[in-house]
Amino acid sequence: MSKQFWKSLLVAPALLSSAVVMSTIASTASTVKATEAADAVPQTIAATRSDKVMSTLPASPVLLAEATPAAPQSVAPTAPMSQLTIYSTEGTVAPNSASQVTSVSQLADVKPTDWAFQALQSLVERYGCIVGYPDKTYRGNRATTRYEFAAGLNACLDRVNELIAAGTADLVKKEDLATLQKLQEEFAAELATLRGRVDALESRTATIEKQQFSTTTKLSGEVIFTIADAFGDYPPQGGTNTVFNDRIRLNLLTSFTGKDRLRVRLQAGNATRLLSNGTIPNAQNNYQRTNEANLPYDGANPAADGTITDSNNGGNSIFLDVLDYRFPIGSNLTVNLFANGALHHYYADTINPFFEGNGGGQNAISRFAERNPLYRIGPLGAGLGINYKFNNNFKLDLGYLSNTASNPGIDGGVFNGNYSALAQLVFSTGGFKLGLTYVRGYERNNAALTAGNNFNLGGTGTTFANLNNNSLLRGRSFPVESNSFGVEASFRPAPGFIVNGWVGYSDAEIIGLGDADIWNFAVAVGFPDLGKKGNFLGIVAGAEPTLRGIDVGNANLSPAFASRSQDFAYHIEVFYKYQLTDNISITPGLIYLPSVNQNAGIPGDNSNEDVFVGVLRTTFTF
């Protein structure tokens, strides 16, 4: 018995060194008491197999001890005898079989604070080559047998081989390389050409980056060619001739934050209003002029004070048309600052989709069909526009514009000169939209208004509705203060059909004389994508702004007013936009005026002939 004990003491260092190395390589967990390990194997077996243990130990146990990377936790004093007993049973018993685990968290006795936790976690979860015991323990402080070490090492090597095989399964084979080399030789010329083209593109790209116009600004443009004519006995002195006109817009759109927009628009054109430029024998008969059937882009060049006159058609001279800046404040509020050329429809919803063209060449062919004329009340100018969205159904539009904002003189400035203020509430749900609009306007002795008008409706309506100073007020000009009310609606029950409509009323006070009542209305029916995507058929029927009543005293009225009828100045329009390409559209259209200028013809004769206006418009966008 003493002999066996001394032999055990001789081999204890080697056994301890082996246990440290095996526990480090296999990363086994869970401490088992030395007495429990000893009890697992009968003492008689240890007594009878001690010689075999000595004969199977490695020849150089010191090398195993030197290979240990770090000292494990201390082993109980009784561990050498217990481990010796376990080694003596190698190959004969397997008291505790092991099972594969997929996560280190499955091992109950492994803690993140253990010194070998990360190594064990990598072997278990990354390579899947370490097993635990059926009771979900790892027993990391017990010694590893050579059989256990061999099994663990073999499992890890098999797993590494699987990973290598999976990673190289799709690699090119030798035959593939040979084929690729042959193809490269056959297409050498083409590859050289392609290389040259790539080099050229890189050079051009570098040049563009150095010489580019701007990293924040985009250029967009629109060019309009129009052939138009009016047929009928109006004006009475000889009618009109066929004209060919153009209009060009260049928009420089800049964004500094991705959500804002600075717009600089340059414009030129030579379009002239067909029914405002007849042969006028004398000033007394200026009442023959009318703003009905005007195109959205005729009278292209404004006068010095920002207004548009009949004689000032631009002559294709370039001028600054619009200068504004739009930016959001939060998620519900948008602010529009206008420095030049502002109109209410630049920020307010006109509730006339597919017909609203913003004075361009894409939609309706007349100014009247674009929107309710109330949005045109007041002069072009500077000002502020605000859009506030309460929720998905309601929003509010507010604006204030003035064409005397830059004039510091008498009756000038932002608040002491001409102005137009708008407030509008819009409700929308699904394909339905409704707007309630109020416009407050003030024109103080503005003789430069279109055709000498006292009330500016933006180039729409009869000469009487514009309170023309020659046809109505004996050649005199008076300040006009107006309150206008509008109701607009749009309904799109199907993608290919839409119906819009509006009613507008203006109570215009001619200061010092009296009041005038001006009405307009329309119904517009449209068929989007008719025949082809991008096409549009539009039909509009209504009445342009018409003077229905006036109370200023007969002594203040021109004799020409006696020939005026109170009948509505009806307007019927049909057009069809054909989208030839993504950037070119052709739009033929026809406008019918059955009671042009409220049947105001030759003095004493209110039986004007019907007037037809034909338009063929070609629009280029880029």
C-alpha positions as CSV (number, residue, x, y, z in Angstrom):
1,M,0.0,0.0,0.0
2,S,2.8,2.4,0.8
3,K,4.5,1.5,-2.5
4,Q,1.5,2.5,-4.4
5,F,1.2,5.7,-2.5
6,W,4.8,6.8,-3.3
7,K,4.2,5.9,-7.0
8,S,1.2,8.1,-6.9
9,L,3.3,11.0,-5.5
10,L,5.9,10.5,-8.3
11,V,3.3,10.9,-11.1
12,A,1.2,13.7,-9.5
13,P,3.1,16.6,-11.1
14,A,2.6,15.1,-14.6
15,L,-1.1,14.4,-13.9
16,L,-1.6,17.9,-12.7
17,S,0.1,19.5,-15.7
18,S,-2.0,17.3,-18.1
19,A,-5.2,18.4,-16.3
20,V,-4.3,22.1,-16.8
21,V,-3.5,21.7,-20.5
22,M,-6.6,19.6,-21.3
23,S,-8.9,22.0,-19.4
24,T,-7.5,24.9,-21.3
25,I,-7.7,23.3,-24.8
26,A,-11.2,21.7,-24.4
27,S,-12.6,24.6,-22.2
28,T,-14.5,22.2,-20.0
29,A,-16.7,23.6,-17.2
30,S,-18.1,23.0,-13.8
31,T,-16.3,22.0,-10.7
32,V,-16.6,18.5,-9.3
33,K,-15.5,17.8,-5.8
34,A,-12.5,15.6,-5.5
35,T,-14.3,13.3,-3.2
36,E,-17.1,12.8,-5.7
37,A,-14.6,11.9,-8.5
38,A,-13.0,9.4,-6.2
39,D,-16.3,7.8,-5.3
40,A,-17.2,7.4,-9.0
41,V,-14.5,4.6,-9.3
42,P,-13.9,1.8,-6.8
43,Q,-10.6,2.0,-4.9
44,T,-9.8,-1.5,-5.8
45,I,-9.5,-0.6,-9.4
46,A,-7.0,2.2,-8.5
47,A,-5.0,-0.3,-6.4
48,T,-4.7,-3.0,-9.0
49,R,-3.9,-0.7,-12.1
50,S,-1.3,1.7,-10.7
51,D,1.5,0.1,-12.7
52,K,-0.5,0.6,-15.9
53,V,-1.0,4.2,-15.1
54,M,2.8,4.7,-14.7
55,S,3.5,2.9,-18.0
56,T,1.0,5.0,-20.1
57,L,2.2,8.5,-18.9
58,P,4.0,10.7,-21.4
59,A,7.7,10.5,-21.5
60,S,8.2,14.2,-20.8
61,P,5.5,15.4,-18.5
62,V,7.4,18.7,-17.9
63,L,6.7,19.8,-21.5
64,L,3.0,19.5,-20.9
65,A,3.3,21.7,-17.8
66,E,5.3,24.3,-19.7
67,A,2.5,24.4,-22.4
68,T,-0.1,25.5,-19.9
69,P,-1.1,29.2,-20.8
70,A,-2.4,30.2,-17.4
71,A,-2.8,28.6,-14.0
72,P,-6.4,27.3,-13.4
73,Q,-8.2,27.7,-10.2
74,S,-6.7,25.8,-7.2
75,V,-7.5,22.1,-6.8
76,A,-8.5,20.6,-3.5
77,P,-5.8,18.8,-1.6
78,T,-7.4,15.5,-2.3
79,A,-7.4,16.1,-6.1
80,P,-4.2,14.1,-6.9
81,M,-5.5,10.9,-5.5
82,S,-8.9,11.4,-7.2
83,Q,-7.4,12.3,-10.6
84,L,-5.0,9.3,-10.3
85,T,-8.1,7.1,-9.7
86,I,-9.8,8.5,-12.8
87,Y,-6.7,8.0,-15.0
88,S,-6.5,4.4,-13.8
89,T,-9.9,3.8,-15.4
90,E,-9.1,5.1,-18.9
91,G,-10.5,2.9,-21.6
92,T,-12.5,0.8,-19.2
93,V,-15.4,2.9,-18.0
94,A,-17.4,6.0,-19.2
95,P,-19.4,7.0,-16.1
96,N,-20.5,10.4,-17.5
97,S,-21.3,10.7,-21.2
98,A,-21.3,14.1,-22.9
99,S,-23.7,15.9,-25.3
100,Q,-23.2,18.8,-27.8
101,V,-24.4,22.3,-26.8
102,T,-25.0,25.2,-29.1
103,S,-24.6,28.1,-26.6
104,V,-22.4,28.6,-23.6
105,S,-25.4,29.8,-21.7
106,Q,-26.7,26.2,-21.7
107,L,-23.8,25.3,-19.3
108,A,-25.1,26.0,-15.8
109,D,-21.7,26.2,-14.1
110,V,-20.0,28.5,-16.6
111,K,-20.0,32.2,-15.6
112,P,-18.9,35.3,-17.6
113,T,-16.4,36.0,-14.9
114,D,-14.5,32.7,-15.5
115,W,-11.0,33.4,-16.8
116,A,-11.5,31.1,-19.9
117,F,-15.1,32.2,-20.6
118,Q,-14.4,33.9,-24.0
119,A,-12.4,31.0,-25.3
120,L,-15.1,28.6,-24.3
121,Q,-17.8,30.8,-25.8
122,S,-16.0,31.0,-29.1
123,L,-15.4,27.2,-29.3
124,V,-19.1,26.4,-28.5
125,E,-20.9,29.1,-30.4
126,R,-18.6,29.7,-33.4
127,Y,-17.2,26.3,-34.1
128,G,-19.6,23.9,-32.2
129,C,-16.9,21.5,-31.2
130,I,-17.2,21.5,-27.4
131,V,-19.7,19.3,-25.5
132,G,-21.1,19.4,-22.0
133,Y,-22.5,16.8,-19.6
134,P,-26.1,15.6,-19.7
135,D,-26.8,17.6,-16.5
136,K,-26.0,20.8,-18.5
137,T,-22.6,21.3,-16.7
138,Y,-19.1,21.5,-18.0
139,R,-17.0,20.8,-14.9
140,G,-14.2,23.1,-16.0
141,N,-12.0,22.5,-12.9
142,R,-11.8,18.7,-13.3
143,A,-8.9,17.1,-15.2
144,T,-9.3,15.9,-18.8
145,T,-8.5,12.4,-19.8
146,R,-6.5,11.8,-22.9
147,Y,-9.5,10.1,-24.5
148,E,-11.5,13.3,-23.8
149,F,-8.8,15.4,-25.2
150,A,-8.6,13.3,-28.4
151,A,-12.3,13.4,-28.9
152,G,-12.5,17.2,-28.4
153,L,-9.6,17.9,-30.7
154,N,-11.0,15.6,-33.4
155,A,-14.4,17.4,-33.2
156,C,-12.7,20.8,-33.6
157,L,-10.6,19.7,-36.5
158,D,-13.6,18.1,-38.3
159,R,-15.5,21.4,-37.8
160,V,-12.5,23.4,-39.2
161,N,-12.4,21.1,-42.2
162,E,-16.1,21.7,-42.8
163,L,-15.7,25.4,-42.7
164,I,-12.7,25.3,-45.1
165,A,-14.7,23.1,-47.5
166,A,-17.7,25.4,-47.4
167,G,-15.6,28.5,-48.0
168,T,-13.8,27.0,-51.1
169,A,-16.6,25.2,-52.7
170,D,-17.3,27.9,-55.2
171,L,-13.6,28.8,-56.0
172,V,-12.6,28.7,-59.6
173,K,-11.2,25.4,-60.8
174,K,-8.1,25.1,-63.0
175,E,-10.2,24.4,-66.1
176,D,-12.1,27.6,-65.4
177,L,-8.9,29.6,-65.2
178,A,-7.8,28.2,-68.5
179,T,-11.1,29.1,-70.2
180,L,-10.9,32.6,-68.7
181,Q,-7.4,33.1,-70.0
182,K,-8.5,32.0,-73.5
183,L,-11.4,34.4,-73.5
184,Q,-9.1,37.2,-72.4
185,E,-6.8,36.5,-75.3
186,E,-9.7,36.4,-77.8
187,F,-11.2,39.7,-76.5
188,A,-7.9,41.5,-75.9
189,A,-8.8,44.3,-78.4
190,E,-12.3,44.8,-77.0
191,L,-10.9,44.9,-73.4
192,A,-8.3,47.5,-74.5
193,T,-11.1,49.6,-76.1
194,L,-13.2,49.3,-72.9
195,R,-10.2,50.3,-70.8
196,G,-9.7,53.4,-72.9
197,R,-13.4,54.3,-72.7
198,V,-13.3,54.0,-68.9
199,D,-10.2,56.2,-68.7
200,A,-11.9,58.8,-70.9
201,L,-15.0,58.7,-68.7
202,E,-12.9,59.2,-65.6
203,S,-11.3,62.2,-67.2
204,R,-14.6,63.7,-68.3
205,T,-16.1,63.1,-64.8
206,A,-13.1,64.9,-63.2
207,T,-13.6,67.8,-65.6
208,I,-17.4,68.0,-64.9
209,E,-16.7,67.9,-61.1
210,K,-14.3,70.9,-61.5
211,Q,-16.5,72.8,-64.0
212,Q,-20.0,71.9,-62.8
213,F,-22.4,74.8,-62.5
214,S,-23.4,74.2,-58.9
215,T,-23.7,71.3,-56.4
216,T,-26.9,72.8,-55.0
217,T,-28.7,74.4,-58.0
218,K,-30.8,72.7,-60.7
219,L,-31.8,74.3,-64.0
220,S,-35.2,73.6,-65.4
221,G,-36.8,75.2,-68.4
222,E,-40.0,75.5,-70.5
223,V,-40.4,76.7,-74.0
224,I,-43.8,77.4,-75.6
225,F,-44.6,77.8,-79.3
226,T,-48.1,78.9,-80.1
227,I,-50.2,79.5,-83.2
228,A,-53.4,81.3,-82.4
229,D,-56.2,83.2,-84.0
230,A,-59.6,84.7,-83.1
231,F,-62.6,84.4,-85.5
232,G,-65.7,86.6,-85.3
233,D,-66.7,90.2,-85.7
234,Y,-64.7,91.4,-82.7
235,P,-63.4,94.0,-82.4
236,P,-65.8,95.6,-84.8
237,Q,-63.1,97.3,-86.7
238,G,-61.7,94.2,-88.3
239,G,-61.0,91.3,-86.0
240,T,-57.5,89.8,-85.5
241,N,-54.8,88.1,-87.6
242,T,-53.1,84.7,-87.1
243,V,-50.1,85.0,-84.8
244,F,-47.1,82.8,-83.9
245,N,-45.8,83.5,-80.4
246,D,-43.3,82.1,-78.0
247,R,-42.5,82.2,-74.3
248,I,-39.3,80.9,-72.5
249,R,-38.8,80.3,-68.8
250,L,-35.5,79.3,-67.1
251,N,-35.8,78.3,-63.4
252,L,-32.8,78.1,-61.2
253,L,-33.8,76.0,-58.3
254,T,-31.5,75.9,-55.3
255,S,-31.8,73.9,-52.1
256,F,-29.5,74.5,-49.1
257,T,-31.0,71.9,-46.7
258,G,-32.8,69.5,-49.0
259,K,-36.2,70.8,-47.7
260,D,-36.0,74.5,-48.8
261,R,-36.0,76.0,-52.2
262,L,-34.7,79.3,-53.6
263,R,-36.2,80.0,-57.0
264,V,-34.8,82.5,-59.6
265,R,-36.9,82.6,-62.8
266,L,-35.8,84.4,-65.9
267,Q,-38.4,84.8,-68.6
268,A,-38.8,86.2,-72.1
269,G,-41.7,86.1,-74.6
270,N,-43.6,88.0,-77.3
271,A,-47.2,86.7,-76.9
272,T,-49.9,89.4,-77.3
273,R,-53.5,89.3,-76.1
274,L,-55.7,88.6,-79.1
275,L,-58.9,90.4,-78.0
276,S,-57.1,93.4,-76.4
277,N,-55.3,94.7,-79.4
278,G,-57.8,95.4,-82.1
279,T,-57.7,98.5,-84.3
280,I,-59.0,101.2,-82.0
281,P,-60.0,104.4,-83.9
282,N,-60.0,106.7,-80.8
283,A,-59.7,106.6,-77.1
284,Q,-63.4,107.0,-76.6
285,N,-64.0,103.4,-77.9
286,N,-61.5,101.7,-75.7
287,Y,-64.4,99.7,-74.2
288,Q,-64.0,97.3,-77.1
289,R,-61.0,95.7,-75.5
290,T,-61.6,92.7,-73.2
291,N,-59.5,90.3,-71.1
292,E,-61.5,87.2,-72.1
293,A,-59.8,84.3,-73.7
294,N,-56.4,85.5,-72.8
295,L,-53.7,82.8,-72.9
296,P,-51.8,82.0,-69.6
297,Y,-48.6,83.4,-71.0
298,D,-49.5,86.4,-73.1
299,G,-48.5,89.9,-72.2
300,A,-45.3,88.3,-70.9
301,N,-43.3,91.3,-69.8
302,P,-44.4,93.4,-66.8
303,A,-44.1,97.2,-66.7
304,A,-41.7,98.9,-64.3
305,D,-44.1,98.8,-61.4
306,G,-44.8,95.1,-61.8
307,T,-48.1,95.3,-63.7
308,I,-48.8,94.0,-67.2
309,T,-50.0,96.2,-70.0
310,D,-51.4,95.2,-73.4
311,S,-48.7,97.0,-75.3
312,N,-45.9,95.6,-73.3
313,N,-45.6,92.1,-74.8
314,G,-42.0,91.6,-74.0
315,G,-40.4,91.4,-77.5
316,N,-38.4,88.4,-76.2
317,S,-36.4,90.6,-73.9
318,I,-35.2,88.7,-70.8
319,F,-36.3,89.9,-67.4
320,L,-36.5,88.6,-63.8
321,D,-39.9,87.1,-63.5
322,V,-40.0,85.5,-60.0
323,L,-37.6,85.5,-57.1
324,D,-38.8,83.6,-54.0
325,Y,-37.6,81.4,-51.1
326,R,-39.6,78.6,-49.5
327,F,-38.6,76.8,-46.3
328,P,-40.4,74.6,-43.6
329,I,-40.6,75.4,-39.9
330,G,-41.3,72.1,-38.2
331,S,-43.4,69.5,-39.9
332,N,-46.6,71.5,-40.3
333,L,-45.6,75.0,-41.3
334,T,-44.2,76.2,-44.6
335,V,-43.1,79.8,-45.2
336,N,-42.8,81.5,-48.7
337,L,-40.9,84.7,-49.0
338,F,-41.5,86.6,-52.3
339,A,-39.1,89.3,-53.5
340,N,-40.6,89.8,-57.0
341,G,-43.4,88.7,-59.3
342,A,-45.5,87.0,-56.6
343,L,-49.1,85.8,-57.1
344,H,-51.3,84.0,-54.7
345,H,-51.3,80.7,-56.6
346,Y,-47.6,80.4,-56.1
347,Y,-48.2,79.3,-52.5
348,A,-52.0,78.7,-52.1
349,D,-53.9,75.6,-53.3
350,T,-56.2,76.7,-56.2
351,I,-58.1,73.4,-56.0
352,N,-58.2,73.0,-59.8
353,P,-55.9,70.0,-60.4
354,F,-54.9,69.1,-64.0
355,F,-56.2,72.5,-65.2
356,E,-53.9,74.7,-63.0
357,G,-50.8,75.4,-65.0
358,N,-49.1,78.2,-63.0
359,G,-49.0,80.4,-66.1
360,G,-47.2,77.7,-68.1
361,G,-47.8,75.6,-71.1
362,Q,-48.9,72.2,-69.7
363,N,-52.6,72.4,-68.8
364,A,-55.5,74.8,-69.6
365,I,-55.1,77.0,-72.7
366,S,-56.7,80.1,-71.1
367,R,-56.0,82.2,-68.0
368,F,-59.6,81.8,-66.9
369,A,-59.6,78.0,-67.0
370,E,-56.5,77.8,-64.9
371,R,-58.2,78.8,-61.6
372,N,-60.8,81.0,-59.9
373,P,-59.9,84.6,-60.9
374,L,-60.0,85.6,-57.3
375,Y,-56.5,84.3,-56.9
376,R,-55.3,86.9,-59.4
377,I,-56.7,89.9,-57.5
378,G,-54.0,92.4,-56.8
379,P,-50.7,93.3,-58.4
380,L,-47.6,91.2,-59.0
381,G,-45.2,92.0,-56.2
382,A,-43.4,91.0,-53.1
383,G,-44.8,89.5,-49.9
384,L,-45.3,86.5,-47.7
385,G,-47.2,83.2,-48.0
386,I,-47.8,80.7,-45.3
387,N,-49.2,77.2,-45.4
388,Y,-50.1,75.5,-42.1
389,K,-51.3,71.9,-42.0
390,F,-53.5,71.1,-39.0
391,N,-53.9,67.4,-39.9
392,N,-54.3,65.2,-42.9
393,N,-57.7,66.8,-43.7
394,F,-57.4,70.5,-42.9
395,K,-54.8,73.2,-43.9
396,L,-54.7,77.0,-43.9
397,D,-53.2,79.3,-46.6
398,L,-52.4,82.9,-45.7
399,G,-50.7,85.5,-47.8
400,Y,-49.9,89.2,-48.3
401,L,-48.6,90.7,-51.5
402,S,-47.8,94.3,-52.6
403,N,-46.3,95.8,-55.8
404,T,-45.3,98.9,-53.9
405,A,-43.2,97.1,-51.3
406,S,-39.9,98.5,-52.6
407,N,-41.2,102.1,-53.1
408,P,-40.6,104.4,-50.1
409,G,-42.6,107.2,-51.5
410,I,-46.1,108.5,-50.8
411,D,-48.7,105.8,-51.1
412,G,-46.0,103.2,-51.2
413,G,-44.1,100.7,-49.1
414,V,-45.3,97.4,-47.8
415,F,-48.4,98.5,-46.0
416,N,-49.3,102.0,-47.4
417,G,-49.6,101.1,-51.1
418,N,-51.4,98.5,-53.2
419,Y,-51.8,95.2,-51.6
420,S,-53.8,91.9,-51.8
421,A,-54.3,89.6,-48.8
422,L,-55.6,86.1,-48.9
423,A,-56.9,83.6,-46.3
424,Q,-58.1,80.2,-47.3
425,L,-59.2,77.0,-45.5
426,V,-58.9,73.7,-47.4
427,F,-60.5,70.4,-46.5
428,S,-59.6,67.2,-48.3
429,T,-60.4,63.6,-47.9
430,G,-59.8,60.8,-50.4
431,G,-60.5,62.2,-53.9
432,F,-62.5,65.2,-52.6
433,K,-61.2,68.7,-51.8
434,L,-63.1,71.8,-50.8
435,G,-61.7,75.4,-50.4
436,L,-63.2,78.5,-48.8
437,T,-61.3,81.6,-50.0
438,Y,-61.3,85.3,-48.9
439,V,-59.3,88.0,-50.6
440,R,-58.9,91.6,-49.5
441,G,-57.5,93.9,-52.2
442,Y,-56.6,97.6,-52.5
443,E,-55.6,99.5,-55.6
444,R,-54.7,103.1,-55.2
445,N,-54.6,105.2,-58.4
446,N,-52.8,102.5,-60.3
447,A,-53.1,103.7,-63.9
448,A,-50.6,101.1,-65.1
449,L,-53.0,98.3,-64.5
450,T,-54.0,96.2,-67.6
451,A,-55.6,98.3,-70.2
452,G,-56.1,101.1,-67.7
453,N,-58.2,99.1,-65.4
454,N,-58.9,100.2,-61.8
455,F,-59.5,96.6,-60.5
456,N,-56.9,94.0,-61.3
457,L,-58.3,90.5,-62.1
458,G,-55.0,89.3,-63.6
459,G,-56.0,89.4,-67.2
460,T,-59.4,87.8,-67.0
461,G,-62.9,89.0,-67.3
462,T,-64.7,91.8,-69.3
463,T,-63.5,95.3,-69.5
464,F,-66.4,96.3,-67.3
465,A,-65.6,93.8,-64.6
466,N,-62.1,95.3,-64.5
467,L,-63.7,98.7,-63.9
468,N,-61.9,100.1,-66.9
469,N,-61.5,103.8,-66.6
470,N,-62.4,104.6,-70.2
471,S,-65.3,102.2,-70.8
472,L,-66.9,102.8,-67.4
473,L,-65.7,105.8,-65.5
474,R,-65.3,108.6,-68.1
475,G,-61.5,108.1,-68.3
476,R,-61.0,108.6,-64.6
477,S,-59.0,106.4,-62.2
478,F,-60.1,105.8,-58.7
479,P,-58.8,103.8,-55.7
480,V,-60.7,100.5,-55.4
481,E,-61.0,98.5,-52.2
482,S,-62.5,95.0,-52.6
483,N,-63.7,92.1,-50.6
484,S,-63.9,88.8,-52.5
485,F,-65.3,85.4,-51.6
486,G,-64.8,82.1,-53.3
487,V,-65.8,78.5,-53.0
488,E,-63.7,75.9,-54.9
489,A,-64.2,72.1,-55.1
490,S,-62.6,69.1,-56.8
491,F,-63.7,65.5,-56.9
492,R,-61.8,62.6,-58.5
493,P,-63.9,59.4,-58.3
494,A,-61.7,57.4,-60.6
495,P,-58.1,57.8,-61.9
496,G,-59.3,58.6,-65.4
497,F,-62.0,61.2,-64.4
498,I,-62.0,64.4,-62.4
499,V,-64.5,67.3,-62.0
500,N,-63.6,70.7,-60.6
501,G,-65.6,73.9,-60.1
502,W,-65.8,77.2,-58.4
503,V,-67.9,80.3,-57.7
504,G,-66.3,83.8,-57.1
505,Y,-67.9,87.1,-56.0
506,S,-66.2,90.5,-55.5
507,D,-67.7,93.5,-53.8
508,A,-65.5,96.3,-55.2
509,E,-65.9,99.7,-53.6
510,I,-64.8,102.5,-56.0
511,I,-63.8,104.9,-53.3
512,G,-65.6,108.2,-53.6
513,L,-68.2,106.8,-56.1
514,G,-69.9,103.6,-55.0
515,D,-69.9,99.8,-55.3
516,A,-69.7,97.2,-58.0
517,D,-70.7,93.5,-57.9
518,I,-68.6,91.2,-60.0
519,W,-69.3,87.4,-60.4
520,N,-67.6,84.5,-62.1
521,F,-68.1,80.7,-62.0
522,A,-67.0,77.5,-63.9
523,V,-67.3,73.8,-64.0
524,A,-64.3,71.8,-65.4
525,V,-64.3,68.1,-66.4
526,G,-61.1,66.3,-67.1
527,F,-60.0,62.9,-68.4
528,P,-56.4,62.2,-67.3
529,D,-54.2,59.7,-69.4
530,L,-56.9,59.5,-72.1
531,G,-55.4,57.5,-74.9
532,K,-51.9,57.5,-73.4
533,K,-50.2,58.2,-70.1
534,G,-49.6,61.9,-69.7
535,N,-52.4,62.9,-72.1
536,F,-55.3,65.0,-70.8
537,L,-58.7,66.0,-72.2
538,G,-60.2,69.1,-70.5
539,I,-63.6,70.8,-70.9
540,V,-64.5,74.0,-69.1
541,A,-67.8,75.9,-69.1
542,G,-68.6,79.0,-67.1
543,A,-68.6,82.7,-67.0
544,E,-65.5,85.0,-66.8
545,P,-65.7,87.9,-64.3
546,T,-68.7,89.9,-65.2
547,L,-70.0,93.2,-63.9
548,R,-73.5,92.4,-62.7
549,G,-74.4,95.5,-60.8
550,I,-73.0,98.9,-60.1
551,D,-74.1,101.9,-58.0
552,V,-72.0,104.9,-58.7
553,G,-74.5,107.4,-60.1
554,N,-75.2,107.9,-63.8
555,A,-73.2,111.1,-63.9
556,N,-70.0,109.2,-63.2
557,L,-70.6,106.5,-65.9
558,S,-69.3,106.7,-69.5
559,P,-71.9,106.8,-72.3
560,A,-70.4,103.6,-73.5
561,F,-71.7,101.8,-70.4
562,A,-75.2,102.2,-71.8
563,S,-74.5,99.5,-74.4
564,R,-73.4,97.0,-71.8
565,S,-75.6,94.0,-71.1
566,Q,-75.7,92.4,-67.7
567,D,-75.6,88.9,-69.2
568,F,-72.8,86.7,-68.0
569,A,-69.7,86.7,-70.2
570,Y,-69.8,82.9,-70.9
571,H,-66.7,81.0,-71.6
572,I,-66.6,77.5,-73.1
573,E,-63.2,75.8,-73.6
574,V,-62.0,72.4,-74.8
575,F,-58.4,71.2,-75.2
576,Y,-56.5,68.0,-75.5
577,K,-52.9,67.7,-74.5
578,Y,-51.1,64.9,-76.3
579,Q,-47.8,63.9,-74.6
580,L,-45.6,63.2,-77.6
581,T,-42.6,62.4,-75.5
582,D,-41.6,62.8,-71.9
583,N,-40.4,66.4,-72.7
584,I,-42.7,67.4,-75.6
585,S,-46.5,67.9,-75.6
586,I,-48.8,69.3,-78.3
587,T,-52.1,70.9,-77.2
588,P,-54.8,71.9,-79.7
589,G,-57.7,73.9,-78.1
590,L,-60.7,76.0,-78.9
591,I,-62.4,78.8,-76.8
592,Y,-65.9,79.9,-77.5
593,L,-67.3,83.3,-76.3
594,P,-71.0,83.6,-77.0
595,S,-71.4,87.0,-75.4
596,V,-68.0,88.6,-75.6
597,N,-67.4,91.6,-73.4
598,Q,-71.0,91.4,-72.1
599,N,-72.3,92.1,-75.6
600,A,-70.8,95.5,-75.7
601,G,-70.4,96.2,-79.4
602,I,-70.8,99.4,-81.4
603,P,-72.5,102.1,-79.3
604,G,-76.2,101.4,-79.4
605,D,-75.7,97.9,-80.7
606,N,-75.4,95.0,-78.1
607,S,-75.6,92.2,-80.7
608,N,-72.0,91.1,-81.0
609,E,-71.2,88.1,-83.1
610,D,-69.9,85.0,-81.4
611,V,-66.1,84.8,-81.1
612,F,-63.9,81.6,-81.4
613,V,-60.3,81.5,-80.4
614,G,-58.2,78.6,-81.8
615,V,-54.9,77.6,-80.3
616,L,-52.2,75.1,-81.2
617,R,-49.6,75.0,-78.5
618,T,-46.3,73.0,-78.4
619,T,-44.5,72.8,-75.1
620,F,-40.9,71.7,-74.5
621,T,-39.7,71.0,-71.0
622,F,-36.1,70.3,-69.8
